[in-house]
């Protein structure tokens, strides 16, 4: 009945608020109260440092949290096998470190379960007890269910945040196109703003030079000069596919057979890529490449957004080209009118 009441409370909270911090705080507090624990903490992975960082906690001192750094890769490997980790005697278990810190904190036992999104472990939820305990299947199941709720809260907040960022990115780019005809400035803003919004390492835009039938660099952000000048790219498999109007997702830029400059990718620190065509009406006029430091998969909404941004870039180029053509026509007309006037 305690489990049932707790889930009613958590479900009600999910229905009336979208505040991620408030929901995660409720989850750790509910774990403590329902399971008669001393403390609880929800950790999320920090991929740049390969550690878990506390996102919500109750009952633990700051000194303990700073001293008890959890290595993400090692813990994920252990927890993936059985779906949880139980430490009845946390002060002497050889799988754990910092035994003295646990004794000083008054921790006897620990139960840790994964926080998952789409079957990927993004964090862990840990319950700490003051008395030594062997955790039952019901307790493990209950804490796992709470962790699932934490994953839902995190994913929902992430999606809402991403929708807002994507909308702002698209709005700002459209505003830039409408307010300026400086094509270099617009394309530079496109590369920089896209990278910052999508957490990418760098970006490059190359357009077809019809005289040499090569892809010429016109804008970039976040990439070294050595990498940008690594060699011709128009003949690479990824460029050829993009010039046919296809968007490519390269999960591992250092091994994918479609990548020609694998060593350069590794040296630059590139993990994954998105390669999208820049298409004006029915003609592909260039390629937008986005580079990620991490090897990652890209959801459909991100790929769709990149395609839309590439299309906006094409519209900017088309607008600037039309303006230049109108200017040339205007100058020709003025010269023609002046020549007629000179007859009189």
Buried (B, 14 or more C-beta within 10 A) or exposed (E): EEBEEBBEBBEEBBEEEEEBEEBBBBBBBBBBBBBEBBBBBBBBBEEEEEBBBBBBBBBBBEEBBEBBEBEBEEBBEEBEEEEBBBBBBBBEBEEBBBBEBBEBBBBBBBBBBBBBBEEEBBBBBBBBBBEEBEBEEEBBBBBBBBBBBBBBBBBBBEEEEBEEBBEEBBEBBEEBBEEBBEBEEBBBBBBBBBBEBBEBBBBBBBBBEEEEEBBBEBBBBBBBEEBBEBEEBBEBBBBEBBBEEEBBBBBBBBEBEBBBBBEBBEBBBBBBBBBBBBBBEEEBBBBBBBBBBEBBEBEEEBBEBBBBBBBBBBBBBBBBBEEEEEEEEEEEEEEEEEEEEEEE
